[in-house]
Amino acid sequence: MNRAPNSSKPPSAAARSKKKKRTNPLGVGFSFLFAATFFLVLGTLPLFRPMTVLHHAIRVDIPKGSGVSGAGEELEKRGVIRSGWAFLCFVRFHGESAHIKAGRYTLSSDMNLAQIVQELKLGGGKSTDNRVKVTFPEGYTLRQTADLLAEKDILNSDEFVKFARSRATFSRIHTDFPLHATSLEGYLFPDTYYFHEHSQPERVAELMIMNFYTRFARPYHQELQNSISDLNSIVTVASLIEREAKVPQDRARIAGVIQNRLDKGMRLEIDATVLYALGHHKDRVLFNDLKIESPYNTYRVMGLPPGPIANPGLPSLLAALHPEKNDYIYYVARASGSHIFTRTANEHEAAKKEVRLDRVHPRLVGEGHSVE
């Protein structure tokens, strides 16, 4: 029986090629949307940054009934912030819309949005002019930080330490990064602050932690994400560096030594951790001190201590984030504060003898600086 010829011929090679080249409009739409979102975020990030890096006091009046939007417009007009819209987004994202109060404020163009919001939550009249200036040195421990705050009549030292060591209390602080499970040690960023007398521990800690985020966690977010170490480990190493390094050029090298010892399964044997375990400073760590039972005693415990032993500054944090790649596993401090780095136990013993000799008979040059 004769069949009618099949009218549907298989597509030619040229037709198949055209079909392959046909673009999926849905895919193009998603790509365009992703690109637009990326560039939008990239373009708006600067709007959330402080206006200046220097302190510049500015008087601002927030009228009653102005709301968050009106407050943002006034702050932008007075040159305190870059964008009223960014302020509005920040306040709403953090759920602070109902807490912004009208009043007269003295703010500064170097304040970040979190610091400005904290001021506006206090209400007018409690201005920057009435605050106490406090500068925290790099490497201060939580206890030293608390004692300095108490010395300035900002808060009670023991209350602040208790707050900073109680997860139940400091967990109320909102952060965009994970805090340590048991203490705020390491995250109270050393810097100059302006606090009101008789402040609440939560408010003081929040400002210092937000500064940690602004200066380190946010700008180095991608590098932290790419690191093989978690944030707490990096801050812990940075605190060790801060207490050990006396000259800037030693920071990254000490970070490299710490990483090498961890990789080799060696105890860190860092004197600063013993002093932290003892709870008080000594000029010299004695052999009996090394026997103290503590998870922070790196002469007895393998690996890093459970958390930071001090509040490190930005240079030490960056050294911990970018340790020097070297093959040193020992170092010993010279009288000048710099260190001699060595690779073997024999070299280390020789370096210690050299240091002892220099302390007894310092070799001098020029105006009395010891030769390294």
Residue pairs with C-beta under 8 A, 6 or more apart in sequence:
11 19
44 86
46 82
47 82
47 83
47 85
47 86
48 82
48 83
48 86
48 90
48 113
49 82
49 112
50 109
50 110
50 111
50 112
51 79
51 80
51 81
51 82
51 109
51 110
52 109
52 110
53 110
54 109
54 110
55 108
55 109
55 110
56 108
56 109
56 110
57 106
57 107
57 108
57 128
57 129
58 78
58 79
58 80
58 106
58 107
58 108
58 109
59 78
59 104
59 105
59 106
59 127
60 74
60 75
60 78
60 80
60 104
60 105
60 106
60 107
61 74
61 103
61 104
61 105
61 124
62 70
62 71
62 74
62 100
62 101
62 102
62 103
62 104
62 105
62 120
62 124
63 70
63 74
63 102
64 102
65 102
66 73
66 74
66 102
67 100
68 87
68 88
68 91
68 92
68 97
68 100
69 84
69 88
71 87
71 100
71 120
72 81
72 83
72 84
72 85
72 86
72 87
72 88
72 91
73 84
75 81
75 84
75 87
75 107
75 116
76 82
76 83
76 84
76 87
79 109
80 107
80 108
80 109
80 111
80 116
81 87
81 113
81 116
86 113
87 113
87 116
90 113
90 114
90 117
91 97
91 100
91 117
94 117
94 174
96 117
96 121
99 120
99 121
100 117
100 120
100 121
101 120
101 121
101 122
101 123
101 124
102 124
103 123
103 124
103 125
104 124
104 125
104 127
105 119
105 120
105 124
105 127
105 128
106 127
106 128
106 129
107 116
107 119
107 128
108 128
111 119
112 210
112 211
112 214
114 206
114 207
114 210
114 214
115 207
115 210
118 203
118 206
118 207
119 126
119 128
122 196
126 196
128 194
130 196
131 194
131 195
131 196
132 152
132 153
132 154
132 194
132 195
132 196
132 197
133 192
133 193
133 194
134 148
134 149
134 152
134 154
134 192
134 193
134 194
134 195
135 191
135 192
135 193
136 145
136 148
136 188
136 190
136 191
136 192
136 193
136 208
136 311
137 190
138 190
138 242
138 311
138 312
138 313
138 315
138 316
139 190
139 239
139 242
139 243
139 310
139 311
139 312
139 313
139 316
140 148
140 190
140 310
140 311
141 185
141 276
141 309
141 310
141 311
142 161
142 164
142 165
142 183
142 184
142 185
142 188
142 311
143 157
143 161
145 160
145 188
145 311
146 155
146 157
146 158
146 160
146 161
146 164
147 157
149 155
149 157
149 160
149 195
149 204
150 156
150 157
150 160
152 195
152 197
153 197
153 198
154 195
154 196
154 197
154 198
154 199
154 204
155 198
155 199
155 200
155 201
155 204
159 201
160 201
160 204
160 205
162 169
163 169
163 170
163 201
163 202
163 205
164 170
164 183
164 184
164 185
164 188
164 201
164 205
165 182
165 183
165 184
167 181
167 182
169 201
169 202
170 179
170 184
170 202
170 205
171 179
172 202
173 179
173 202
173 205
173 206
173 209
175 209
175 213
176 213
176 217
176 218
177 213
177 217
177 231
178 231
178 232
179 187
179 209
180 186
180 187
180 232
180 235
180 307
180 308
182 306
182 307
183 307
183 308
184 205
184 209
185 239
185 307
185 308
185 309
185 310
185 311
186 232
186 235
186 236
186 238
186 239
186 307
186 308
186 309
186 310
186 311
186 312
187 208
187 209
187 212
187 235
187 308
187 311
188 205
188 208
188 209
188 212
188 311
189 208
189 209
189 211
189 212
189 215
189 216
189 311
189 313
190 311
190 312
190 313
191 208
191 211
191 215
193 207
193 208
193 211
195 204
195 207
215 314
216 314
216 317
217 224
217 231
220 318
220 321
223 321
223 322
224 231
224 234
224 321
227 234
227 321
229 237
232 307
232 308
233 304
234 317
234 320
234 321
235 308
235 312
235 317
235 320
236 304
236 305
236 307
236 308
236 309
237 255
237 258
237 304
237 320
237 323
238 308
238 312
238 316
238 317
238 319
238 320
238 321
239 308
239 309
239 310
239 311
239 312
239 316
240 254
240 258
240 268
240 270
240 272
240 273
240 309
241 251
241 254
241 255
241 258
241 312
241 316
241 319
241 320
242 310
242 311
242 312
242 313
242 316
243 272
243 275
243 276
243 309
243 310
244 250
244 254
244 270
244 271
244 272
245 251
245 254
245 316
245 319
245 339
246 333
246 337
246 338
247 336
247 337
247 338
248 315
249 338
250 331
250 338
250 339
251 315
251 316
251 319
252 319
252 322
252 323
252 324
253 324
253 326
253 328
253 331
253 339
253 341
254 319
254 331
254 339
255 319
255 320
255 322
255 323
255 324
256 323
256 324
256 325
256 326
256 328
257 326
257 328
257 329
257 330
257 331
257 341
258 268
258 270
258 323
259 323
260 326
260 327
260 328
260 329
261 267
261 268
261 329
262 268
262 303
262 304
264 329
265 302
266 329
267 298
267 299
267 300
267 301
267 302
268 298
268 303
268 304
269 298
269 299
270 298
271 285
272 309
272 310
273 296
273 297
273 298
273 299
273 305
273 309
274 285
274 289
274 290
274 292
274 296
274 297
274 298
274 299
275 281
275 282
275 285
276 296
276 305
276 309
276 310
277 292
277 294
277 296
277 297
278 289
278 292
282 289
290 297
290 299
290 300
291 300
292 300
293 300
294 300
294 301
295 301
295 305
295 306
296 305
296 306
296 309
298 304
298 305
312 320
326 341
327 343
328 341
328 342
328 343
329 342
329 343
330 341
330 342
330 343
330 344
330 345
330 347
330 348
330 351
331 339
331 340
331 341
331 342
332 339
332 340
332 342
332 348
332 351
332 352
332 355
333 339
333 355
334 340
334 355
334 358
334 370
334 372
335 355
335 358
335 359
335 362
335 370
336 369
336 370
336 372
338 372
340 351
340 354
340 355
342 348
342 350
342 351
358 370
362 370
363 370
363 371
364 370
364 371
365 371
